[in-house]
Amino acid sequence: MTKKKDKQVIYFDDECNLCHFSKDFYLKRIKFDATDFVPADDSNNLPVTIPPEYKSSDGVILFQNGRFYYKSDAVLKLIKQLPGWKFLYYLIYIPKPFRDFIYDLFAKYRYHIFGKRQIPEQNKPE
């Protein structure tokens, strides 16, 4: 679990309903305020600059303890913090290429399954 002084940043797809559901699910179960959620396309308000290799693709990005985690690594790091869900962190022992393949497959169809949010024009990043 992250110490209170160590703020973590989760970059997510602001148009994704699944991302918003996951964010709400996470926040209801965490008992401290050490997490910032930032839309990944909001380049004007990024607390920590996202590395270029992560910017161009679909995926949750976690900045924690001075390091970036991406795709399945990020999700598993976040799951590890959830009371009652920590047992799922053992999925980390599945080889990363396979975990990320499943993640990419799910990410590819998330709008079809969960839908897409409409962001008002005045709130869209430039």
C-alpha positions as CSV (number, residue, x, y, z in Angstrom):
1,M,0.0,0.0,0.0
2,T,1.2,3.5,-0.7
3,K,2.2,5.6,2.2
4,K,0.2,8.8,2.8
5,K,3.1,11.0,1.8
6,D,3.7,9.2,-1.5
7,K,1.1,10.5,-3.8
8,Q,0.4,8.3,-6.8
9,V,-1.1,9.4,-10.1
10,I,-3.4,7.3,-12.2
11,Y,-3.8,8.4,-15.8
12,F,-6.9,7.1,-17.4
13,D,-9.1,7.5,-20.5
14,D,-11.7,10.1,-19.6
15,E,-14.1,8.9,-22.3
16,C,-14.2,5.3,-21.1
17,N,-17.1,4.2,-18.9
18,L,-15.2,1.2,-17.6
19,C,-12.4,3.6,-16.5
20,H,-14.8,5.8,-14.6
21,F,-16.5,2.7,-13.0
22,S,-13.0,1.4,-12.0
23,K,-12.0,4.8,-10.6
24,D,-15.2,4.9,-8.4
25,F,-14.7,1.3,-7.3
26,Y,-11.1,2.0,-6.3
27,L,-12.0,5.2,-4.4
28,K,-14.8,3.6,-2.4
29,R,-12.3,1.0,-1.1
30,I,-9.2,3.1,-0.3
31,K,-9.2,4.8,3.1
32,F,-6.7,7.5,2.3
33,D,-6.3,10.4,-0.1
34,A,-3.0,9.6,-1.8
35,T,-4.2,9.1,-5.3
36,D,-4.8,11.6,-8.1
37,F,-6.8,10.6,-11.2
38,V,-5.9,12.5,-14.3
39,P,-7.3,12.1,-17.8
40,A,-4.4,11.0,-19.9
41,D,-5.2,13.3,-22.8
42,D,-5.3,16.4,-20.6
43,S,-1.7,17.5,-21.4
44,N,-2.2,20.9,-19.7
45,N,-2.8,19.5,-16.2
46,L,-0.4,16.5,-15.9
47,P,1.3,16.4,-12.5
48,V,4.0,14.2,-13.9
49,T,4.9,14.0,-17.6
50,I,4.0,10.7,-19.2
51,P,6.9,9.1,-21.0
52,P,6.5,9.2,-24.8
53,E,6.4,5.4,-25.2
54,Y,3.1,5.4,-23.1
55,K,1.4,8.4,-24.6
56,S,0.2,6.9,-27.9
57,S,-1.6,3.8,-26.8
58,D,-4.7,2.7,-24.9
59,G,-3.8,1.8,-21.4
60,V,-4.0,2.8,-17.8
61,I,-0.8,4.4,-16.6
62,L,0.2,4.5,-12.9
63,F,2.9,6.7,-11.5
64,Q,3.9,5.4,-8.0
65,N,7.0,5.8,-5.9
66,G,8.9,7.6,-8.8
67,R,8.1,4.8,-11.4
68,F,5.7,4.4,-14.2
69,Y,3.6,1.2,-14.5
70,Y,1.6,0.4,-17.6
71,K,-1.3,-1.9,-18.7
72,S,-1.5,-5.1,-16.6
73,D,1.3,-4.0,-14.3
74,A,-0.5,-0.8,-13.4
75,V,-3.8,-2.6,-12.8
76,L,-2.2,-5.3,-10.6
77,K,-0.4,-2.7,-8.6
78,L,-3.7,-1.0,-7.9
79,I,-5.5,-4.2,-7.2
80,K,-2.8,-5.0,-4.6
81,Q,-4.0,-1.9,-2.6
82,L,-7.6,-3.0,-2.4
83,P,-8.7,-4.7,0.7
84,G,-10.3,-8.1,-0.1
85,W,-8.9,-8.1,-3.7
86,K,-5.2,-8.4,-3.0
87,F,-5.2,-12.1,-3.8
88,L,-5.6,-11.2,-7.5
89,Y,-2.1,-9.7,-7.4
90,Y,-0.8,-13.3,-7.8
91,L,-1.7,-12.9,-11.5
92,I,1.6,-11.0,-11.6
93,Y,3.3,-14.4,-12.0
94,I,1.6,-14.9,-15.4
95,P,4.1,-13.8,-18.0
96,K,3.8,-10.1,-18.8
97,P,3.3,-10.6,-22.6
98,F,0.3,-12.8,-22.0
99,R,-1.2,-10.5,-19.3
100,D,-0.7,-7.5,-21.6
101,F,-2.2,-9.4,-24.6
102,I,-5.4,-10.0,-22.5
103,Y,-5.3,-6.4,-21.3
104,D,-5.0,-5.1,-24.9
105,L,-7.8,-7.3,-26.1
106,F,-10.1,-6.1,-23.3
107,A,-9.0,-2.4,-24.0
108,K,-9.8,-2.8,-27.7
109,Y,-13.4,-3.7,-27.0
110,R,-14.1,-1.7,-23.9
111,Y,-16.2,1.0,-25.7
112,H,-18.3,-1.7,-27.4
113,I,-19.0,-3.4,-24.1
114,F,-19.2,-0.5,-21.6
115,G,-19.9,2.5,-23.8
116,K,-18.2,5.8,-24.3
117,R,-18.8,9.1,-22.4
118,Q,-19.5,12.3,-24.1
119,I,-17.1,15.0,-22.9
120,P,-18.5,18.5,-23.4
121,E,-16.4,20.6,-25.8
122,Q,-15.4,23.1,-23.2
123,N,-13.9,20.3,-21.1
124,K,-11.9,18.6,-23.9
125,P,-8.2,19.1,-23.7
126,E,-6.6,21.1,-26.5
